[in-house]
Every structure is written in C-alpha cells, then in structure tokens.
C-alpha cells in the first residue's frame, strides 16, 4: 500500500493561489486581491496565506511589494498542475542552500565548541535511529531533519536557532520530497556521522570540513538532478 504523503497547509494554499491565477488568466504584472480578501476566499488564516505567498515568491510565481501588494510574475515560466516546475524548485533549493551554508555553518562551529555530554548522547541516539532506518530501506528524511535540529540546538544560541526556524518553509524542502524525490539526498548519509564525530571531539575545523562536504554533495545532487 502506498504511503499517504503529508501535505502542508501552505502548500495547499499555494496550489489554490496558482489555480486562481490560471482561472483568472492573470498575466505578468497583474495584481492579486488583498491579503484580507484572499483569506476570505480560501478560508485560511493570515499566517497560512503569508506562508504560501512567501513560498510562491521564493519560487518566482509572485512578487511581493511592501505597501503595494502581490503581483503575478511571468506565467510562461510555470506550469499549473499544482507543482512548481523542476527548474524553478531547483533554483529555490540552491538559493536556500546558500543560506544554509552561512547559518548552519555557524551553528556547526558553535556546536563543536559548546556541545554538552547530554546533547552528545541525544545525537548519538538520533544517528543510531538514522542507521536503523537506512538499513531497513525506509525514508530517513524526518530523522535527518531531527539530526540537524539537534545540532543547531547544541550551538546554544537561541537567536541563531530562531533565525534558522524563521525560514522553515524553504528549509523544510530539503527534507520533504525535494524535487519530488523522497530519497534524493541519501548520498549525504555518511557525512552526518563524520561531522558529528568532529563535533563530539570539539574539532571545529574538522566539523566545518565535513559540513562543507555535506553541503557540496547537496549542491551537486541538486544541479545534476534530472526527472
């Protein structure tokens, strides 16, 4: 039996927004209704709508201008089947990866300096579960995400952790069927262990080196991915 894929509310709203643009035959530069009007139309809260709009903006479907409104971008670039074109999502992942390099790189550096014995045990347990799921051949995306969350927490910088969480809509795309493939980033599996070994040993240069290998691997996979 095929596992039912979880669909986030912002993804549902973004699909409805795309359908609206298509049905109304809106062109590049056309303005969408106000946020207030859109929440009424789709029966969702302002936060869910804004999350959907940020997602569509990141994927170049709309353009948000503060104080002016939300405008349609070039529609010839997109297909309206409820999915963003692979090339558009690829560019979004690569752009988000740049941010991950900067923010997570700092988190790795701090974690290697500040990680506690208790946090080491928590991450070891996480990696043991990661290994178990990998050997079973089932999806490891959730445990992968948990690993990165634990490392970010080990940095012991609540502001940095908050900033990382603030762009979760884009960040989560690395763990939630990136480019429609649940096992796209399986090749990065070994780097989680080597990076943690360096963090555990408080080896800052080593941890950053393994982190950069992981990021380089992600970038290569994204750039070379073909459907």
N, CA, C and O of each residue as an XYZ file, in Angstrom:
908
protein
N       0.846     -1.205      0.000
C       0.000      0.000      0.000
C       0.877      1.250      0.000
O       1.823      1.341      0.783
N       0.580      2.187     -0.848
C       1.364      3.412     -0.944
C       1.090      4.326      0.244
O      -0.059      4.560      0.619
N       2.163      4.833      0.822
C       2.039      5.722      1.966
C       1.454      7.068      1.544
O       1.861      7.638      0.532
N       0.507      7.567      2.318
C      -0.114      8.850      2.006
C       0.860      9.969      2.332
O       1.367     10.047      3.451
N       1.120     10.822      1.375
C       2.062     11.911      1.573
C       1.406     13.062      2.337
O       0.291     13.481      2.023
N       2.110     13.552      3.326
C       1.606     14.674      4.109
C       1.715     15.957      3.293
O       2.759     16.250      2.711
N       0.633     16.712      3.258
C       0.630     17.982      2.532
C       0.427     19.112      3.535
O      -0.558     19.129      4.273
N       1.353     20.043      3.554
C       1.257     21.161      4.478
C       0.190     22.140      4.002
O      -0.100     22.234      2.810
N      -0.388     22.868      4.957
C      -1.454     23.808      4.625
C      -0.960     24.870      3.652
O      -1.682     25.235      2.724
N       0.249     25.369      3.845
C       0.742     26.421      2.950
C       0.870     25.903      1.513
O       0.708     26.663      0.557
N       1.166     24.591      1.367
C       1.262     24.020      0.029
C      -0.115     23.950     -0.628
O      -0.254     24.199     -1.825
N      -1.121     23.611      0.160
C      -2.485     23.578     -0.368
C      -2.924     24.973     -0.796
O      -3.525     25.154     -1.854
N      -2.611     25.954      0.048
C      -2.993     27.333     -0.267
C      -2.246     27.817     -1.504
O      -2.827     28.495     -2.352
N      -0.961     27.475     -1.614
C      -0.180     27.918     -2.767
C      -0.729     27.320     -4.064
O      -0.731     27.975     -5.107
N      -1.196     26.067     -3.990
C      -1.779     25.454     -5.179
C      -3.081     26.151     -5.564
O      -3.356     26.359     -6.746
N      -3.878     26.509     -4.559
C      -5.129     27.212     -4.837
C      -4.852     28.592     -5.433
O      -5.574     29.051     -6.318
N      -3.815     29.239     -4.946
C      -3.442     30.547     -5.494
C      -3.019     30.417     -6.956
O      -3.377     31.249     -7.789
N      -2.259     29.371     -7.258
C      -1.849     29.146     -8.647
C      -3.057     28.856     -9.528
O      -3.151     29.347    -10.653
N      -3.985     28.049     -9.001
C      -5.200     27.758     -9.762
C      -5.995     29.037    -10.024
O      -6.548     29.227    -11.107
N      -6.044     29.908     -9.019
C      -6.761     31.182     -9.159
C      -6.129     32.020    -10.274
O      -6.835     32.600    -11.098
N      -4.806     32.078    -10.291
C      -4.097     32.861    -11.312
C      -4.406     32.315    -12.701
O      -4.608     33.076    -13.647
N      -4.439     30.993    -12.812
C      -4.723     30.375    -14.109
C      -6.170     30.607    -14.535
O      -6.441     30.966    -15.681
N      -7.095     30.397    -13.597
C      -8.516     30.542    -13.925
C      -8.858     31.968    -14.332
O      -9.674     32.182    -15.229
N      -8.238     32.942    -13.677
C      -8.491     34.353    -13.984
C      -7.663     34.851    -15.161
O      -7.787     35.996    -15.596
N      -6.794     33.935    -15.675
C      -5.937     34.266    -16.824
C      -5.121     35.528    -16.554
O      -4.989     36.401    -17.412
N      -4.578     35.599    -15.338
C      -3.770     36.754    -14.969
C      -2.430     36.712    -15.691
O      -1.874     35.642    -15.936
N      -1.928     37.878    -16.021
C      -0.668     37.995    -16.747
C       0.400     38.629    -15.842
O       0.123     39.083    -14.732
N       1.606     38.638    -16.357
C       2.705     39.238    -15.611
C       2.379     40.690    -15.248
O       1.979     41.481    -16.102
N       2.555     41.023    -13.974
C       2.300     42.382    -13.525
C       0.913     42.595    -12.959
O       0.661     43.603    -12.299
N      -0.006     41.645    -13.212
C      -1.355     41.766    -12.656
C      -1.298     41.628    -11.136
O      -0.496     40.868    -10.594
N      -2.157     42.373    -10.471
C      -2.166     42.380     -9.004
C      -3.199     41.405     -8.459
O      -4.325     41.334     -8.951
N      -2.799     40.651     -7.429
C      -3.734     39.749     -6.763
C      -4.592     40.537     -5.777
O      -4.222     41.646     -5.392
N      -5.723     39.987     -5.364
C      -6.543     40.647     -4.342
C      -5.741     40.853     -3.059
O      -4.679     40.257     -2.881
N      -6.248     41.686     -2.182
C      -5.557     41.973     -0.923
C      -5.459     40.722     -0.054
O      -6.173     39.743     -0.271
N      -4.571     40.770      0.925
C      -4.408     39.644      1.855
C      -5.731     39.351      2.551
O      -6.118     38.193      2.701
N      -6.419     40.404      2.975
C      -7.706     40.236      3.648
C      -8.704     39.503      2.756
O      -9.410     38.600      3.206
N      -8.751     39.904      1.485
C      -9.684     39.291      0.538
C      -9.306     37.830      0.273
O     -10.182     36.970      0.185
N      -8.020     37.552      0.148
C      -7.566     36.185     -0.133
C      -7.861     35.248      1.032
O      -8.224     34.090      0.820
N      -7.709     35.741      2.264
C      -8.026     34.889      3.424
C      -9.501     34.525      3.435
O      -9.870     33.413      3.814
N     -10.350     35.468      3.016
C     -11.786     35.194      2.932
C     -12.080     34.189      1.817
O     -12.895     33.282      1.987
N     -11.418     34.358      0.693
C     -11.652     33.493     -0.464
C     -11.280     32.041     -0.187
O     -11.999     31.123     -0.581
N     -10.147     31.836      0.496
C      -9.645     30.486      0.711
C      -9.958     29.935      2.097
O      -9.671     28.773      2.385
N     -10.549     30.772      2.961
C     -10.929     30.309      4.284
C      -9.763     29.892      5.154
O      -9.853     28.907      5.887
N      -8.654     30.643      5.078
C      -7.470     30.335      5.883
C      -7.057     31.570      6.677
O      -7.531     32.676      6.418
N      -6.173     31.368      7.642
C      -5.674     32.473      8.439
C      -4.613     33.266      7.694
O      -4.065     32.812      6.690
N      -4.333     34.458      8.205
C      -3.347     35.328      7.563
C      -1.958     34.701      7.559
O      -1.212     34.856      6.592
N      -1.602     33.991      8.636
C      -0.259     33.404      8.714
C      -0.067     32.325      7.651
O       0.990     32.249      7.023
N      -1.090     31.488      7.447
C      -1.005     30.434      6.428
C      -0.924     31.037      5.032
O      -0.174     30.555      4.183
N      -1.697     32.089      4.798
C      -1.673     32.741      3.492
C      -0.307     33.368      3.231
O       0.251     33.223      2.144
N       0.223     34.060      4.227
C       1.517     34.713      4.052
C       2.623     33.692      3.827
O       3.552     33.930      3.054
N       2.517     32.543      4.513
C       3.497     31.475      4.323
C       3.431     30.968      2.885
O       4.462     30.718      2.260
N       2.217     30.819      2.367
C       2.035     30.371      0.986
C       2.580     31.403      0.000
O       3.211     31.050     -0.997
N       2.334     32.670      0.286
C       2.824     33.730     -0.603
C       4.346     33.797     -0.593
O       4.966     34.017     -1.634
N       4.957     33.606      0.590
C       6.427     33.598      0.665
C       6.986     32.429     -0.138
O       8.012     32.550     -0.808
N       6.298     31.303     -0.057
C       6.734     30.125     -0.807
C       6.655     30.389     -2.317
O       7.581     30.061     -3.060
N       5.552     30.976     -2.756
C       5.391     31.276     -4.184
C       6.365     32.350     -4.641
O       6.848     32.317     -5.773
N       6.652     33.298     -3.762
C       7.628     34.334     -4.118
C       9.018     33.725     -4.275
O       9.750     34.070     -5.202
N       9.380     32.821     -3.369
C      10.684     32.163     -3.438
C      10.821     31.340     -4.716
O      11.922     31.169     -5.241
N       9.686     30.830     -5.211
C       9.688     30.042     -6.441
C       9.334     30.886     -7.668
O       9.064     30.354     -8.745
N       9.341     32.201     -7.485
C       9.197     33.170     -8.583
C       7.853     33.095     -9.301
O       7.758     33.378    -10.496
N       6.812     32.710     -8.556
C       5.464     32.718     -9.125
C       4.817     34.083     -8.925
O       4.089     34.566     -9.791
N       5.088     34.700     -7.775
C       4.553     36.032     -7.499
C       5.680     36.942     -7.013
O       6.774     36.491     -6.675
N       5.375     38.218     -6.991
C       6.307     39.233     -6.485
C       5.587     40.045     -5.425
O       4.525     40.606     -5.692
N       6.151     40.115     -4.221
C       5.526     40.860     -3.133
C       6.213     42.214     -2.991
O       7.426     42.290     -2.799
N       5.421     43.282     -3.086
C       5.952     44.635     -2.916
C       5.308     45.255     -1.691
O       4.101     45.493     -1.664
N       6.116     45.512     -0.682
C       5.609     46.064      0.567
C       4.857     47.369      0.340
O       5.357     48.290     -0.306
N       3.658     47.426      0.880
C       2.854     48.632      0.751
C       2.098     48.738     -0.552
O       1.254     49.621     -0.707
N       2.386     47.848     -1.499
C       1.732     47.914     -2.809
C       0.858     46.689     -3.084
O      -0.231     46.813     -3.645
N       1.335     45.512     -2.689
C       0.539     44.309     -2.915
C       1.344     43.163     -3.481
O       2.574     43.177     -3.481
N       0.608     42.155     -3.972
C       1.223     40.954     -4.540
C       0.937     40.917     -6.035
O      -0.209     41.071     -6.458
N       1.984     40.711     -6.834
C       1.847     40.774     -8.283
C       2.308     39.465     -8.934
O       3.214     38.792     -8.441
N       1.670     39.129    -10.037
C       1.997     37.918    -10.784
C       3.294     38.131    -11.549
O       3.547     39.213    -12.081
N       4.110     37.088    -11.598
C       5.319     37.148    -12.405
C       5.059     36.507    -13.767
O       3.912     36.189    -14.081
N       6.085     36.311    -14.574
C       5.935     35.807    -15.937
C       5.355     34.397    -15.938
O       6.034     33.453    -15.534
N       4.130     34.243    -16.381
C       3.444     32.955    -16.319
C       3.951     31.943    -17.336
O       3.661     30.753    -17.208
N       4.688     32.376    -18.326
C       5.215     31.427    -19.306
C       6.261     30.515    -18.668
O       6.610     29.479    -19.235
N       6.756     30.892    -17.508
C       7.799     30.119    -16.840
C       7.227     28.920    -16.097
O       7.969     28.000    -15.752
N       5.935     28.914    -15.848
C       5.365     27.913    -14.941
C       4.344     27.003    -15.602
O       3.787     27.315    -16.654
N       4.115     25.864    -14.952
C       3.002     25.008    -15.327
C       2.059     24.966    -14.132
O       2.505     25.010    -12.986
N       0.777     24.883    -14.390
C      -0.212     24.953    -13.316
C      -0.855     23.584    -13.083
O      -2.063     23.425    -13.260
N      -0.060     22.614    -12.693
C      -0.560     21.287    -12.364
C      -0.508     21.076    -10.859
O      -0.601     19.942    -10.389
N      -0.358     22.166    -10.092
C      -0.241     22.076     -8.647
C       1.180     21.837     -8.199
O       1.437     21.744     -6.999
N       2.121     21.735     -9.140
C       3.526     21.527     -8.817
C       4.373     22.606     -9.485
O       4.114     23.016    -10.616
N       5.386     23.050     -8.757
C       6.312     24.021     -9.337
C       7.244     23.296    -10.291
O       7.642     22.161    -10.031
N       7.591     23.939    -11.381
C       8.496     23.332    -12.337
C       9.795     22.919    -11.661
O      10.273     23.594    -10.751
N      10.356     21.815    -12.109
C      11.591     21.303    -11.525
C      12.689     22.368    -11.537
O      13.410     22.525    -10.552
N      12.813     23.077    -12.614
C      13.894     24.068    -12.714
C      13.706     25.188    -11.711
O      14.679     25.695    -11.154
N      12.465     25.577    -11.478
C      12.188     26.634    -10.514
C      12.512     26.148     -9.106
O      13.135     26.869     -8.327
N      12.088     24.922     -8.777
C      12.378     24.390     -7.444
C      13.871     24.170     -7.265
O      14.403     24.373     -6.174
N      14.548     23.759     -8.325
C      15.997     23.573     -8.260
C      16.681     24.883     -7.859
O      17.544     24.904     -6.981
N      16.286     25.960     -8.511
C      16.876     27.268     -8.205
C      16.567     27.701     -6.776
O      17.406     28.296     -6.100
N      15.357     27.396     -6.327
C      14.972     27.736     -4.967
C      15.808     26.964     -3.949
O      16.256     27.529     -2.952
N      16.016     25.668     -4.204
C      16.829     24.848     -3.301
C      18.269     25.342     -3.258
O      18.883     25.387     -2.192
N      18.804     25.710     -4.410
C      20.182     26.193     -4.452
C      20.332     27.521     -3.716
O      21.324     27.749     -3.024
N      19.343     28.390     -3.870
C      19.380     29.670     -3.165
C      19.273     29.460     -1.656
O      19.962     30.117     -0.876
N      18.400     28.536     -1.256
C      18.250     28.222      0.166
C      19.512     27.575      0.709
O      19.876     27.778      1.867
N      20.178     26.793     -0.135
C      21.418     26.135      0.282
C      22.487     27.167      0.641
O      23.263     26.955      1.573
N      22.532     28.279     -0.088
C      23.478     29.346      0.237
C      23.258     29.852      1.662
O      24.207     30.106      2.403
N      21.973     29.992      2.029
C      21.633     30.464      3.371
C      21.985     29.398      4.404
O      22.482     29.715      5.485
N      21.728     28.143      4.071
C      22.084     27.045      4.985
C      23.587     27.025      5.243
O      24.024     26.829      6.377
N      24.361     27.224      4.210
C      25.825     27.228      4.385
C      26.238     28.274      5.424
O      27.070     28.012      6.293
N      25.643     29.453      5.316
C      26.021     30.539      6.217
C      25.536     30.299      7.642
O      26.319     30.359      8.590
N      24.238     30.026      7.788
C      23.661     29.894      9.127
C      24.058     28.590      9.810
O      24.485     28.594     10.965
N      23.917     27.477      9.098
C      24.266     26.196      9.710
C      25.769     26.068      9.907
O      26.227     25.418     10.846
N      26.522     26.683      9.028
C      27.975     26.660      9.202
C      28.366     27.260     10.542
O      29.229     26.730     11.242
N      27.728     28.368     10.895
C      27.992     28.992     12.182
C      27.502     28.109     13.314
O      28.161     28.001     14.348
N      26.348     27.475     13.129
C      25.812     26.581     14.153
C      26.751     25.398     14.389
O      26.950     24.979     15.529
N      27.326     24.863     13.319
C      28.277     23.751     13.443
C      29.499     24.201     14.232
O      29.967     23.492     15.124
N      30.007     25.367     13.904
C      31.176     25.903     14.606
C      30.911     26.032     16.108
O      31.729     25.621     16.930
N      29.759     26.609     16.451
C      29.420     26.807     17.859
C      29.135     25.479     18.557
O      29.516     25.282     19.711
N      28.462     24.571     17.849
C      28.149     23.270     18.444
C      29.425     22.514     18.797
O      29.502     21.875     19.846
N      30.423     22.586     17.926
C      31.694     21.900     18.187
C      32.386     22.461     19.430
O      33.165     21.766     20.083
N      32.101     23.706     19.747
C      32.697     24.332     20.929
C      31.860     24.097     22.191
O      32.408     23.968     23.286
N      30.521     24.040     22.033
C      29.644     24.119     23.191
C      28.835     22.865     23.501
O      28.171     22.820     24.536
N      28.865     21.865     22.663
C      28.010     20.704     22.862
C      28.254     20.065     24.231
O      29.393     19.953     24.684
N      27.173     19.654     24.871
C      27.254     19.074     26.217
C      27.212     17.540     26.130
O      26.789     16.984     25.117
N      27.649     16.869     27.188
C      27.569     15.390     27.200
C      26.150     14.881     26.970
O      25.960     13.871     26.292
N      25.157     15.564     27.523
C      23.766     15.148     27.330
C      23.371     15.272     25.866
O      22.704     14.388     25.329
N      23.774     16.354     25.215
C      23.435     16.558     23.808
C      24.166     15.548     22.922
O      23.636     15.117     21.898
N      25.369     15.180     23.314
C      26.107     14.158     22.566
C      25.331     12.847     22.574
O      25.212     12.188     21.541
N      24.802     12.468     23.733
C      24.015     11.238     23.841
C      22.738     11.317     23.005
O      22.338     10.336     22.378
N      22.101     12.494     22.999
C      20.873     12.660     22.209
C      21.149     12.492     20.721
O      20.384     11.837     20.013
N      22.234     13.079     20.252
C      22.554     12.987     18.826
C      23.027     11.583     18.469
O      22.754     11.101     17.370
N      23.726     10.930     19.376
C      24.130      9.542     19.143
C      22.895      8.653     18.978
O      22.853      7.795     18.096
N      21.898      8.864     19.829
C      20.656      8.098     19.719
C      19.959      8.389     18.392
O      19.411      7.488     17.756
N      19.986      9.639     17.991
C      19.385     10.039     16.714
C      20.086      9.342     15.550
O      19.430      8.840     14.637
N      21.408      9.313     15.584
C      22.159      8.686     14.498
C      21.986      7.166     14.490
O      22.016      6.542     13.430
N      21.809      6.581     15.656
C      21.531      5.143     15.711
C      20.207      4.819     15.030
O      20.083      3.823     14.319
N      19.214      5.688     15.265
C      17.924      5.514     14.604
C      18.045      5.763     13.099
O      17.420      5.076     12.291
N      18.853      6.751     12.742
C      19.122      7.063     11.336
C      19.695      5.815     10.656
O      19.263      5.441      9.565
N      20.670      5.174     11.310
C      21.316      3.978     10.761
C      20.307      2.831     10.622
O      20.298      2.114      9.621
N      19.471      2.675     11.629
C      18.477      1.602     11.613
C      17.503      1.769     10.446
O      17.219      0.816      9.721
N      16.997      2.987     10.275
C      16.051      3.247      9.195
C      16.713      3.083      7.829
O      16.103      2.579      6.886
N      17.956      3.513      7.740
C      18.694      3.386      6.488
C      18.842      1.924      6.101
O      18.671      1.559      4.938
N      19.166      1.079      7.098
C      19.348     -0.352      6.834
C      18.032     -1.016      6.444
O      18.025     -1.994      5.696
N      16.917     -0.486      6.950
C      15.606     -1.018      6.593
C      15.144     -0.557      5.217
O      14.201     -1.105      4.647
N      15.824      0.460      4.694
C      15.469      0.972      3.368
C      14.239      1.852      3.350
O      13.611      2.026      2.305
N      13.883      2.417      4.517
C      12.712      3.306      4.589
C      13.179      4.758      4.595
O      14.374      5.039      4.689
N      12.233      5.663      4.496
C      12.558      7.087      4.433
C      13.293      7.548      5.692
O      12.893      7.225      6.810
N      14.362      8.300      5.496
C      15.139      8.831      6.616
C      15.044     10.352      6.713
O      15.794     10.976      7.464
N      14.122     10.947      5.956
C      14.050     12.405      5.892
C      13.738     13.041      7.246
O      14.313     14.071      7.599
N      12.822     12.423      8.006
C      12.438     13.005      9.295
C      13.569     12.932     10.308
O      13.819     13.893     11.034
N      14.261     11.780     10.361
C      15.354     11.641     11.319
C      16.542     12.507     10.897
O      17.294     12.993     11.742
N      16.703     12.693      9.600
C      17.734     13.602      9.078
C      17.461     15.019      9.579
O      18.361     15.711     10.055
N      16.211     15.430      9.462
C      15.810     16.763      9.919
C      16.043     16.905     11.423
O      16.530     17.935     11.889
N      15.689     15.858     12.179
C      15.884     15.884     13.628
C      17.359     16.042     13.974
O      17.706     16.773     14.901
N      18.223     15.361     13.234
C      19.663     15.482     13.458
C      20.120     16.929     13.349
O      20.834     17.431     14.217
N      19.707     17.594     12.280
C      20.126     18.985     12.075
C      19.551     19.903     13.154
O      20.216     20.844     13.589
N      18.328     19.633     13.581
C      17.736     20.421     14.657
C      18.527     20.277     15.952
O      18.756     21.262     16.655
N      18.945     19.052     16.270
C      19.706     18.812     17.492
C      21.074     19.492     17.444
O      21.544     20.029     18.447
N      21.700     19.464     16.281
C      22.993     20.134     16.132
C      22.825     21.647     16.278
O      23.635     22.307     16.929
N      21.771     22.191     15.672
C      21.519     23.627     15.791
C      21.271     24.018     17.244
O      21.716     25.073     17.696
N      20.562     23.165     17.966
C      20.299     23.440     19.385
C      21.596     23.380     20.201
O      21.769     24.130     21.162
N      22.508     22.477     19.806
C      23.781     22.344     20.516
C      24.659     23.577     20.364
O      25.609     23.768     21.124
N      24.341     24.416     19.377
C      25.096     25.664     19.206
C      24.851     26.615     20.366
O      25.623     27.548     20.586
N      23.775     26.374     21.106
C      23.442     27.164     22.304
C      23.342     28.654     22.017
O      23.806     29.491     22.792
N      22.722     28.961     20.883
C      22.486     30.356     20.527
C      21.023     30.474     20.106
O      20.692     30.198     18.953
N      20.143     30.880     21.022
C      18.706     30.908     20.722
C      18.337     31.829     19.565
O      17.362     31.572     18.858
N      19.097     32.890     19.364
C      18.790     33.802     18.253
C      19.096     33.124     16.920
O      18.304     33.206     15.981
N      20.248     32.453     16.839
C      20.601     31.734     15.623
C      19.587     30.634     15.342
O      19.172     30.445     14.198
N      19.193     29.917     16.370
C      18.196     28.857     16.225
C      16.867     29.426     15.734
O      16.190     28.819     14.905
N      16.504     30.594     16.254
C      15.258     31.247     15.846
C      15.316     31.690     14.389
O      14.330     31.573     13.661
N      16.469     32.198     13.964
C      16.631     32.625     12.571
C      16.504     31.420     11.641
O      15.863     31.501     10.593
N      17.117     30.311     12.028
C      17.009     29.096     11.221
C      15.562     28.639     11.102
O      15.129     28.203     10.036
N      14.816     28.739     12.196
C      13.412     28.331     12.185
C      12.553     29.292     11.378
O      11.509     28.904     10.853
N      12.988     30.548     11.276
C      12.176     31.572     10.610
C      12.033     31.336      9.112
O      11.082     31.819      8.497
N      12.972     30.595      8.517
C      12.792     30.311      7.087
C      12.528     28.824      6.878
O      12.997     28.218      5.914
N      11.756     28.247      7.820
C      11.465     26.815      7.805
C      10.704     26.378      6.556
O      10.842     25.235      6.120
N       9.910     27.263      5.979
C       9.141     26.900      4.777
C      10.079     26.435      3.666
O       9.808     25.443      2.988
N      11.182     27.160      3.486
C      12.146     26.803      2.450
C      13.097     25.719      2.932
O      13.427     24.799      2.183
N      13.535     25.825      4.171
C      14.466     24.873      4.761
C      13.893     23.454      4.719
O      14.605     22.501      4.402
N      12.611     23.323      5.039
C      11.981     22.003      5.110
C      11.914     21.298      3.765
O      11.718     20.084      3.708
N      12.076     22.053      2.679
C      12.023     21.447      1.357
C      13.171     20.451      1.138
O      13.084     19.578      0.275
N      14.245     20.589      1.925
C      15.349     19.643      1.817
C      14.978     18.287      2.421
O      15.635     17.281      2.152
N      13.921     18.267      3.238
C      13.551     17.046      3.940
C      12.155     16.550      3.574
O      11.731     15.498      4.052
N      11.448     17.278      2.747
C      10.067     16.950      2.407
C       9.927     16.806      0.895
O       9.442     17.715      0.221
N      10.349     15.671      0.374
C      10.281     15.362     -1.060
C      10.896     16.443     -1.937
O      10.207     17.008     -2.786
N      12.181     16.743     -1.749
C      12.829     17.720     -2.635
C      12.784     17.240     -4.075
O      13.138     16.097     -4.367
N      12.353     18.105     -4.967
C      12.219     17.780     -6.385
C      11.371     16.526     -6.603
O      11.539     15.808     -7.588
N      10.442     16.276     -5.645
C       9.529     15.158     -5.771
C      10.150     13.796     -5.520
O       9.570     12.775     -5.888
N      11.330     13.767     -4.895
C      12.056     12.514     -4.693
C      12.388     12.335     -3.212
O      13.174     13.104     -2.659
N      11.796     11.326     -2.566
C      11.989     11.142     -1.123
C      13.402     10.697     -0.763
O      13.828     10.867      0.380
N      14.135     10.130     -1.720
C      15.477      9.630     -1.413
C      16.566     10.396     -2.165
O      17.662      9.880     -2.386
N      16.255     11.605     -2.545
C      17.177     12.381     -3.374
C      18.538     12.584     -2.715
O      19.572     12.542     -3.381
N      18.528     12.805     -1.392
C      19.770     13.157     -0.712
C      20.356     12.009      0.116
O      21.106     12.243      1.064
N      20.013     10.781     -0.241
C      20.528      9.631      0.500
C      22.052      9.574      0.510
O      22.650      9.064      1.456
N      22.672     10.091     -0.531
C      24.135     10.027     -0.636
C      24.838     10.857      0.438
O      26.033     10.678      0.676
N      24.108     11.760      1.086
C      24.732     12.601      2.119
C      24.810     11.884      3.464
O      25.388     12.410      4.415
N      24.241     10.704      3.545
C      24.163      9.943      4.798
C      25.495      9.850      5.565
O      25.508     10.161      6.756
N      26.609      9.441      4.950
C      27.858      9.281      5.709
C      28.365     10.563      6.355
O      28.990     10.514      7.415
N      28.107     11.701      5.735
C      28.646     12.960      6.250
C      28.034     13.351      7.601
O      28.652     14.086      8.372
N      26.845     12.869      7.881
C      26.232     13.166      9.175
C      27.052     12.548     10.309
O      27.198     13.139     11.379
N      27.571     11.373     10.063
C      28.352     10.671     11.080
C      29.751     11.278     11.234
O      30.226     11.480     12.351
N      30.395     11.562     10.120
C      31.744     12.137     10.204
C      31.704     13.550     10.785
O      32.604     13.951     11.522
N      30.660     14.297     10.450
C      30.531     15.645     11.003
C      30.287     15.585     12.503
O      30.855     16.367     13.265
N      29.434     14.648     12.923
C      29.161     14.530     14.356
C      30.401     14.071     15.127
O      30.647     14.539     16.239
N      31.174     13.168     14.549
C      32.394     12.715     15.219
C      33.305     13.900     15.520
O      33.914     13.969     16.588
N      33.395     14.826     14.578
C      34.240     16.004     14.782
C      33.632     16.944     15.822
O      34.352     17.512     16.643
N      32.309     17.107     15.788
C      31.633     17.947     16.780
C      31.853     17.368     18.176
O      32.176     18.090     19.120
N      31.675     16.071     18.286
C      31.838     15.373     19.571
C      33.249     15.556     20.120
O      33.444     15.669     21.330
N      34.230     15.584     19.222
C      35.627     15.744     19.622
C      36.009     17.215     19.804
O      37.167     17.527     20.081
N      35.040     18.114     19.648
C      35.273     19.567     19.734
C      36.317     20.025     18.705
O      37.104     20.939     18.949
N      36.292     19.362     17.561
C      37.203     19.672     16.459
C      36.489     20.615     15.489
O      35.823     20.165     14.556
N      36.627     21.901     15.709
C      35.911     22.886     14.886
C      36.289     22.793     13.412
O      35.392     22.671     12.578
N      37.596     22.846     13.039
C      37.949     22.750     11.613
C      37.442     21.453     10.975
O      36.967     21.458      9.840
N      37.546     20.350     11.708
C      37.087     19.079     11.163
C      35.588     19.057     10.953
O      35.110     18.551      9.938
N      34.839     19.603     11.906
C      33.380     19.647     11.784
C      32.955     20.491     10.591
O      32.059     20.109      9.839
N      33.602     21.640     10.420
C      33.275     22.521      9.300
C      33.648     21.883      7.963
O      32.949     22.056      6.965
N      34.755     21.147      7.954
C      35.172     20.462      6.729
C      34.138     19.430      6.307
O      33.777     19.354      5.133
N      33.659     18.633      7.265
C      32.652     17.619      6.943
C      31.316     18.265      6.585
O      30.597     17.768      5.718
N      30.985     19.368      7.250
C      29.754     20.100      6.919
C      29.813     20.601      5.476
O      28.837     20.488      4.734
N      30.963     21.155      5.083
C      31.098     21.656      3.720
C      31.025     20.529      2.696
O      30.518     20.724      1.592
N      31.531     19.349      3.058
C      31.399     18.190      2.162
C      29.927     17.835      1.977
O      29.490     17.518      0.871
N      29.166     17.892      3.072
C      27.740     17.602      3.001
C      27.030     18.614      2.115
O      26.212     18.241      1.273
N      27.341     19.898      2.302
C      26.715     20.948      1.505
C      27.113     20.840      0.033
O      26.283     21.040     -0.854
N      28.390     20.521     -0.224
C      28.849     20.362     -1.611
C      28.129     19.197     -2.282
O      27.783     19.259     -3.462
N      27.908     18.124     -1.502
C      27.194     16.965     -2.036
C      25.761     17.329     -2.398
O      25.265     16.949     -3.459
N      25.096     18.071     -1.506
C      23.733     18.529     -1.785
C      23.692     19.374     -3.055
O      22.827     19.187     -3.911
N      24.625     20.292     -3.162
C      24.641     21.187     -4.326
C      24.827     20.406     -5.620
O      24.151     20.674     -6.613
N      25.736     19.449     -5.611
C      25.980     18.652     -6.816
C      24.753     17.835     -7.196
O      24.402     17.745     -8.373
N      24.100     17.240     -6.202
C      22.899     16.436     -6.466
C      21.795     17.292     -7.074
O      21.145     16.891     -8.039
N      21.589     18.479     -6.497
C      20.532     19.368     -6.986
C      20.819     19.813     -8.419
O      19.936     19.782     -9.275
N      22.053     20.224     -8.671
C      22.411     20.743    -10.003
C      22.297     19.657    -11.082
O      21.938     19.941    -12.225
N      22.604     18.425    -10.709
C      22.633     17.351    -11.715
C      21.357     16.530    -11.781
O      21.264     15.584    -12.563
N      20.378     16.885    -10.966
C      19.148     16.085    -10.912
C      18.353     16.218    -12.210
O      18.175     17.311    -12.746
N      17.888     15.084    -12.688
C      17.022     15.051    -13.861
C      15.854     14.125    -13.573
O      16.018     13.088    -12.931
N      14.665     14.506    -14.051
C      13.477     13.681    -13.828
C      13.524     12.443    -14.695
O      12.609     11.621    -14.649
